[in-house]
Amino acid sequence: MTTTLRVVLDQLVTPTDPDLAMASRELTRALIAAAPRGCEVSGVVPAAGDDALAEVRALEGLAGVETSPIPRRELSTALSLGLPSGLGGGMLHSPTLFAPLVRHDRVHNHEQTVVTIWDLTPWTHPERVSKASVAWHRAMLKRAEKHADAVVVPLHAMADELAERTKLRGRIRVIAGAAPEGFAEPRDAIGRRRTLGVPEGAVVVDAAGVSVDELRGLVAALRAELGRVAPDAPVVVLGDLSHARKRDVVVVSAAGAADRAATLAAASVLVVPGSAPVYGWRTLEALTLGTPVVYAASPVHGELVGDGGTIVEGGADALAASVASLLASEADRRRGTTLSTDRGRAFSWREAGDRVWQLHADL
């Protein structure tokens, strides 16, 4: 008898977030590679055309693809209300909160539903998220409290935060994600950097979880400090900032993996100022490439980076001073690269796949 793990792959059909799409893709590949004997992985998706399903069907080793009769937009509403979705049944794993969180029988019918949360911003900083998104996430978390067999988060710091806000208690599990498989400086990196306007040695700022005003304050502080030790080092902001005035700063979209890799590979340092409880995908990518990381003190950053980067207590001025100190010393830069590379090796999608299989076995 074959045991099938059904994985919700809505992000590969109608992506709403490139990081969630990447995580869904990489985790599914890892689950396929790590499947125990007698087990297989199938995909579960919203109704969509053949072109939209192409990436799902291209996943090598996927046992099959089940399609809900409902398109993603309507399905999202149905899930938040607990209405029939066509996705339920069996052993179900979702790399996001997008899942049929309804009553099921784990004991007699061997049904399981496990969901994943990578970002707690809709609960901790709702002003930074659209009202519709906040409402949907809150509705789904309430349903998860009632019906999820487990809720996965990538960090213990996020697990602690979630435990304080919900009744999930012992159902919370910690399984970290990783950078995209094969994330590396692309062959056309020089050309990409030229097109993007990103020179070698740039100081790159991760804009995730940071307001525009906070970014401007940090950029100003960095320019003031760099003027003393590295006057030629430009400041680049990495993030989707359609509202930013691009004449003030070079902005590289976070949507394209190749552009991110080209930017981070050439960076002298990645600065991570945000403090919101959101998984640091850009930080993971910098660690994978061995780019030194300077980060603001927070439980999330401290757990993710640890000794792989430089932790800074204080605001923009303290971060800028730490960056300037790092760039002023060749020995410190080399040490930062070594620490970053070593820490980057701690994260693996294959390990995540093994741990997800073990989680479902434990359930």
C-alpha positions as CSV (number, residue, x, y, z in Angstrom):
1,M,0.0,0.0,0.0
2,T,1.3,3.4,-1.0
3,T,1.1,6.4,1.3
4,T,0.6,9.7,-0.5
5,L,1.5,13.1,0.9
6,R,-0.6,15.7,-0.8
7,V,1.1,19.1,-1.1
8,V,-0.8,22.3,-1.8
9,L,0.9,24.1,-4.7
10,D,-1.3,27.1,-5.3
11,Q,1.8,29.4,-5.3
12,L,3.1,27.6,-8.4
13,V,-0.1,28.1,-10.2
14,T,-1.0,31.6,-9.2
15,P,1.9,33.1,-7.3
16,T,1.2,35.9,-4.9
17,D,4.6,36.0,-3.3
18,P,7.9,34.9,-5.1
19,D,9.4,33.7,-1.8
20,L,6.4,31.5,-1.0
21,A,6.5,30.2,-4.6
22,M,10.2,29.3,-4.2
23,A,9.6,27.7,-0.8
24,S,6.7,25.6,-2.2
25,R,8.8,24.5,-5.2
26,E,12.0,23.7,-3.2
27,L,10.1,21.9,-0.3
28,T,8.2,19.7,-2.8
29,R,11.4,18.7,-4.5
30,A,12.9,17.9,-1.2
31,L,9.8,15.9,-0.2
32,I,10.0,13.9,-3.4
33,A,13.7,13.2,-2.9
34,A,13.3,12.3,0.8
35,A,10.1,10.1,0.4
36,P,10.4,6.9,2.5
37,R,9.9,3.6,0.8
38,G,6.2,3.1,0.0
39,C,5.5,6.8,0.0
40,E,4.9,9.3,-2.7
41,V,4.1,13.0,-3.2
42,S,1.3,14.5,-5.2
43,G,0.3,18.1,-5.9
44,V,-3.0,19.8,-5.1
45,V,-3.8,23.0,-6.9
46,P,-6.7,25.4,-7.7
47,A,-8.5,25.3,-11.0
48,A,-6.3,26.7,-13.7
49,G,-5.4,26.5,-17.4
50,D,-2.7,24.2,-18.8
51,D,-0.1,27.0,-19.0
52,A,-0.6,27.9,-15.3
53,L,-0.1,24.2,-14.4
54,A,3.1,23.8,-16.4
55,E,5.5,24.4,-13.5
56,V,3.6,21.9,-11.2
57,R,3.7,19.2,-13.9
58,A,7.3,19.9,-14.5
59,L,8.2,18.8,-10.9
60,E,10.1,15.5,-11.5
61,G,8.9,12.6,-9.5
62,L,5.5,14.1,-8.6
63,A,3.0,11.2,-8.5
64,G,0.1,13.3,-9.8
65,V,-1.8,16.5,-9.7
66,E,-5.2,16.9,-8.2
67,T,-7.2,20.0,-9.2
68,S,-9.9,21.8,-7.2
69,P,-12.9,22.8,-9.3
70,I,-12.5,26.3,-7.9
71,P,-10.1,29.0,-9.1
72,R,-7.6,30.4,-6.6
73,R,-9.3,33.7,-5.9
74,E,-12.6,32.1,-5.1
75,L,-10.9,29.2,-3.4
76,S,-9.1,31.6,-1.0
77,T,-12.4,33.0,0.2
78,A,-13.9,29.5,0.5
79,L,-11.0,28.3,2.6
80,S,-11.2,31.3,5.0
81,L,-14.9,30.5,5.5
82,G,-14.5,26.8,5.9
83,L,-16.5,26.0,2.8
84,P,-16.0,22.9,0.6
85,S,-12.9,23.3,-1.5
86,G,-12.2,20.1,-3.2
87,L,-8.7,20.0,-1.6
88,G,-9.3,18.0,1.6
89,G,-8.7,14.4,2.5
90,G,-5.7,12.2,3.1
91,M,-2.4,13.4,4.4
92,L,-2.1,17.1,3.4
93,H,0.8,19.5,3.8
94,S,0.7,23.1,2.8
95,P,3.8,25.3,2.6
96,T,1.6,28.2,3.4
97,L,-1.7,28.8,5.3
98,F,-3.6,28.1,2.1
99,A,-5.3,24.8,3.0
100,P,-8.7,23.3,3.9
101,L,-8.7,23.8,7.6
102,V,-11.9,21.9,8.5
103,R,-12.9,19.0,10.8
104,H,-11.3,15.7,9.8
105,D,-10.6,12.3,11.4
106,R,-6.9,11.7,12.0
107,V,-7.4,8.6,14.1
108,H,-9.8,6.5,11.9
109,N,-9.4,7.9,8.4
110,H,-5.7,8.8,8.8
111,E,-6.4,12.4,7.6
112,Q,-3.8,15.1,8.5
113,T,-3.6,18.8,7.8
114,V,-0.4,20.7,8.4
115,V,0.1,24.3,7.4
116,T,3.1,26.7,7.4
117,I,3.6,30.3,8.5
118,W,6.7,32.2,7.3
119,D,5.7,35.7,8.3
120,L,3.9,36.9,11.4
121,T,3.6,40.5,10.2
122,P,-0.2,40.3,9.6
123,W,-0.6,39.8,13.4
124,T,2.3,41.8,14.9
125,H,2.4,44.7,12.4
126,P,-1.0,44.8,10.7
127,E,-0.4,48.4,9.6
128,R,2.2,47.1,7.1
129,V,-0.2,44.7,5.4
130,S,-3.3,45.4,3.4
131,K,-6.6,45.1,5.3
132,A,-7.8,42.3,3.1
133,S,-4.6,40.3,3.7
134,V,-4.8,40.9,7.5
135,A,-8.4,39.7,7.5
136,W,-7.6,36.5,5.5
137,H,-4.6,35.6,7.6
138,R,-6.4,36.1,10.9
139,A,-9.4,34.0,9.7
140,M,-7.0,31.2,8.5
141,L,-5.1,31.2,11.8
142,K,-8.4,30.9,13.7
143,R,-9.3,27.9,11.6
144,A,-5.8,26.5,12.1
145,E,-6.3,26.7,15.9
146,K,-9.4,24.6,15.6
147,H,-8.4,22.1,12.9
148,A,-4.7,22.0,12.1
149,D,-2.8,18.9,13.3
150,A,0.4,21.0,13.3
151,V,1.5,24.5,12.3
152,V,5.1,24.8,11.0
153,V,7.2,27.9,11.5
154,P,10.9,28.3,10.5
155,L,12.3,29.7,13.7
156,H,11.9,29.1,17.5
157,A,11.5,32.8,18.0
158,M,8.5,32.8,15.7
159,A,7.1,29.7,17.5
160,D,7.3,31.5,20.8
161,E,5.5,34.5,19.3
162,L,2.8,32.3,17.8
163,A,2.4,30.3,21.0
164,E,1.7,33.6,22.9
165,R,-1.0,34.6,20.5
166,T,-2.8,31.3,19.9
167,K,-4.0,28.1,21.6
168,L,-1.8,26.0,19.3
169,R,0.7,25.1,22.1
170,G,2.2,21.7,21.4
171,R,1.1,21.7,17.8
172,I,3.7,24.2,16.7
173,R,6.7,22.7,14.9
174,V,9.9,24.4,13.8
175,I,11.3,23.5,10.4
176,A,13.6,26.0,8.7
177,G,13.7,26.8,5.0
178,A,16.8,27.6,2.9
179,A,17.9,29.6,-0.1
180,P,16.8,28.4,-3.5
181,E,18.6,25.2,-4.6
182,G,21.7,26.2,-6.6
183,F,21.5,29.9,-5.6
184,A,24.7,31.3,-6.9
185,E,26.2,34.2,-8.9
186,P,24.8,33.9,-12.4
187,R,27.1,33.6,-15.4
188,D,25.8,36.9,-16.8
189,A,26.3,38.6,-13.4
190,I,28.5,41.5,-14.7
191,G,25.9,42.3,-17.4
192,R,23.1,42.1,-14.9
193,R,24.8,44.4,-12.4
194,R,25.5,46.8,-15.2
195,T,21.9,46.9,-16.2
196,L,20.7,47.2,-12.6
197,G,23.3,49.9,-11.8
198,V,24.9,47.9,-9.0
199,P,28.7,48.1,-8.9
200,E,31.1,45.8,-7.1
201,G,31.4,46.5,-3.4
202,A,27.9,47.9,-2.9
203,V,26.4,48.1,0.6
204,V,23.1,46.3,0.2
205,V,20.1,47.0,2.5
206,D,17.3,44.4,2.9
207,A,14.1,46.4,2.8
208,A,11.9,43.6,4.2
209,G,9.8,44.8,7.2
210,V,11.2,48.4,7.0
211,S,9.2,51.5,6.3
212,V,10.2,54.1,3.7
213,D,11.1,56.6,6.4
214,E,13.3,54.1,8.2
215,L,15.0,53.2,5.0
216,R,15.8,56.8,4.2
217,G,17.2,57.3,7.7
218,L,19.4,54.3,7.4
219,V,20.6,55.2,3.9
220,A,21.5,58.7,5.1
221,A,23.4,57.3,8.1
222,L,25.2,54.8,5.8
223,R,26.3,57.5,3.4
224,A,27.6,59.7,6.2
225,E,29.7,56.8,7.7
226,L,30.9,55.5,4.3
227,G,32.1,58.9,3.3
228,R,34.9,58.4,5.8
229,V,36.0,54.8,5.1
230,A,34.6,53.8,1.7
231,P,33.4,56.9,-0.2
232,D,33.1,54.9,-3.4
233,A,30.8,52.3,-2.0
234,P,27.2,52.9,-3.2
235,V,24.1,52.0,-1.2
236,V,21.6,49.6,-2.8
237,V,18.2,48.7,-1.5
238,L,17.0,45.2,-2.2
239,G,13.2,45.0,-2.1
240,D,10.0,45.7,-4.1
241,L,9.7,49.4,-3.5
242,S,7.5,50.8,-6.2
243,H,6.8,53.8,-3.9
244,A,10.4,54.7,-3.4
245,R,12.0,57.6,-5.2
246,K,14.6,55.8,-7.2
247,R,16.7,58.9,-7.9
248,D,17.6,58.8,-4.2
249,V,18.9,55.3,-4.1
250,V,19.5,52.3,-6.4
251,V,16.6,49.8,-5.9
252,V,16.8,46.2,-7.0
253,S,13.6,44.2,-7.0
254,A,13.5,41.1,-4.8
255,A,11.4,39.2,-7.3
256,G,14.2,38.0,-9.6
257,A,16.5,35.3,-8.2
258,A,19.2,35.9,-10.8
259,D,19.2,39.7,-10.1
260,R,19.3,39.1,-6.3
261,A,22.2,36.7,-6.7
262,A,24.1,39.1,-9.0
263,T,23.6,41.9,-6.5
264,L,24.4,40.0,-3.3
265,A,27.5,38.3,-4.8
266,A,29.0,41.7,-5.6
267,A,28.0,43.2,-2.2
268,S,30.6,44.1,0.4
269,V,27.9,43.6,3.1
270,L,24.2,43.0,3.5
271,V,22.5,45.2,6.1
272,V,19.4,43.8,7.7
273,P,17.6,46.6,9.7
274,G,14.0,45.1,10.1
275,S,12.8,43.7,13.3
276,A,9.4,42.2,12.3
277,P,9.0,38.4,12.9
278,V,9.4,37.4,9.2
279,Y,11.7,34.7,7.9
280,G,14.8,36.4,6.3
281,W,15.0,35.0,2.8
282,R,17.5,37.7,1.7
283,T,19.7,37.0,4.7
284,L,19.7,33.2,3.8
285,E,20.8,34.1,0.3
286,A,23.6,36.3,1.5
287,L,24.8,33.6,3.8
288,T,24.7,31.1,1.0
289,L,26.9,33.4,-1.1
290,G,29.3,34.2,1.8
291,T,28.3,37.9,1.9
292,P,29.0,39.4,5.3
293,V,25.8,40.3,7.2
294,V,25.3,43.1,9.7
295,Y,21.9,42.9,11.3
296,A,19.8,44.7,13.9
297,A,19.3,42.8,17.2
298,S,16.0,40.9,17.3
299,P,15.0,37.4,18.3
300,V,14.4,36.4,14.7
301,H,17.7,37.7,13.3
302,G,19.6,36.4,16.2
303,E,18.4,32.9,15.7
304,L,18.7,33.0,11.9
305,V,22.2,34.5,11.6
306,G,23.7,33.7,15.0
307,D,27.4,33.9,14.9
308,G,27.3,34.1,11.1
309,G,27.1,37.9,11.1
310,T,27.5,41.0,13.2
311,I,24.7,41.8,15.6
312,V,24.0,45.5,16.4
313,E,22.1,47.0,19.3
314,G,20.6,50.4,18.4
315,G,19.1,52.1,15.4
316,A,20.3,53.4,12.0
317,D,23.4,55.2,13.3
318,A,24.7,52.1,15.1
319,L,24.1,49.9,12.1
320,A,25.9,52.4,9.8
321,A,28.9,52.6,12.3
322,S,29.1,48.8,12.3
323,V,29.1,48.6,8.5
324,A,31.8,51.3,8.3
325,S,33.9,49.4,10.9
326,L,33.6,46.2,8.9
327,L,34.6,47.9,5.6
328,A,37.5,49.7,7.2
329,S,39.3,46.4,7.9
330,E,40.3,43.8,5.3
331,A,40.7,41.2,8.1
332,D,37.2,41.9,9.4
333,R,35.8,41.6,5.8
334,R,37.5,38.2,5.3
335,R,36.3,37.0,8.7
336,G,32.8,38.2,7.9
337,T,32.8,36.2,4.6
338,T,34.0,33.0,6.5
339,L,31.4,33.3,9.2
340,S,28.7,33.9,6.7
341,T,29.7,30.9,4.5
342,D,29.8,28.6,7.5
343,R,26.4,29.7,8.8
344,G,24.9,29.3,5.3
345,R,25.7,25.6,5.3
346,A,23.4,25.0,8.3
347,F,20.3,25.4,6.1
348,S,19.1,22.7,3.7
349,W,15.8,22.0,1.9
350,R,16.7,18.3,2.0
351,E,16.8,18.4,5.7
352,A,13.5,20.3,5.7
353,G,12.0,17.5,3.6
354,D,13.2,14.8,6.0
355,R,11.7,16.7,8.9
356,V,8.3,17.2,7.2
357,W,8.1,13.5,6.5
358,Q,9.0,12.8,10.2
359,L,6.4,15.2,11.4
360,H,3.7,13.4,9.4
361,A,4.9,10.1,10.7
362,D,4.8,11.3,14.3
363,L,1.2,12.5,13.7
